[in-house]
Amino acid sequence: MQATLLGILGLALLGTLHAQDSIPVQADFQQDKLTGRWYSIGLASNSNWFKEKRHLMKMCTTIISTTAEGNLEVTSTYPKGDQCVTRNSLYTKTEQPGRFSYTSPRWGSKHNIHVVETNYEEYALVATQISKSTGSSTMVLLYSRTKELSPERLEMFTQFSREQGLTDDEILILPQTDKCMADAA
């Protein structure tokens, strides 16, 4: 019985590791080119919070900068009701360029972040595997340097999200807003 349980746990762990390895990372990733202001254009997720809050979500602004240690400081500002909320996250670099880790101080969830594809000047596609005590989820973000992207880029985001197992009702092109979009450095 115990050997069977250990075998099942081992297979589950291998499946999780395989899922993380199956997410590609930008070839020749250049971290310094990822810094600056981005707009969140698309968000896809199979998490419960996304399903609950999807109808309230709007485009937000994200500023990415590099720390002295070579990690990424990610500051997102988004509308929430009548307010602008800012959230800071520190993405810790891993041995693989373009891949980062983050642990949420609020929820204790572990995030395995992959910069899947970017041309640095127009768009960035980022996929995150999130693990917490209640289970795991997938999140895909589409960033843009401007508030609009071509239909081809939006379709690329939608198709990649589907390839990660997300359904059409878990994929959202975020509605544009001028709220909380003040120019930040």
Salt bridges, closest charged atoms under 4 A:
GLU122 OE1 - ARG153 NH2 3.09
ASP168 OD1 - ARG162 NE 2.77
GLU170 OE2 - LYS51 NZ 3.93
ASP178 OD1 - LYS147 NZ 3.21
ASP183 OD1 - ARG37 NH1 3.34
